[in-house]
Amino acid sequence: MADDLVSAIRIASSGLNVQSQRLRVVSENLANINSTGETAGADAYRRKTISFQSVLDSTSGATLVRVSSIGQDSTPFRLEHRPGHSAADENGYIKLPNVNALVEMTDLREANRSYQANLQVVRQSREMVNSLIELMRGR
């Protein structure tokens, strides 16, 4: 039983780790939602993406989750006509990031909920381990 509880904590901890990284990526995307290039025709900030994969933990036999990659979204940049801008091309257009605030806020909410759920698993598993220890002490 104790091994199962420790495995549950390891699994939830891996979930906490990846959701923490996901929150960082989403935060970076939101922070750069208006970041343009610095020179004429330069690319703007490109939205980052994060991918997960399951991995077998050889110690516990549990399936954990980890970040498999942090990539870039290949959707096109938004174009806006701003002839006086330092990043404007010869036609007066600047490239704006391919970041959609609604998508990022949805990802942020989902990552936060998943993080909270994994945190609750860790808390409850820890309480169960402590209860088991107390039972074994004979109290």
Salt bridges, closest charged atoms under 4 A:
GLU28 OE1 - ARG24 NH1 3.62
GLU28 OE2 - LYS48 NZ 2.68
ASP43 OD1 - LYS95 NZ 2.75
ASP57 OD2 - ARG10 NH2 2.88
ASP73 OD2 - ARG47 NH1 3.31
GLU80 OE2 - ARG82 NE 2.49
GLU104 OE2 - ARG47 NE 2.37
ASP107 OD1 - ARG22 NH2 3.74
ASP107 OD2 - ARG47 NH2 3.35
GLU110 OE2 - ARG22 NH2 3.35
GLU134 OE2 - ARG137 NH1 3.26
GLU134 OE1 - ARG139 NH1 3.62
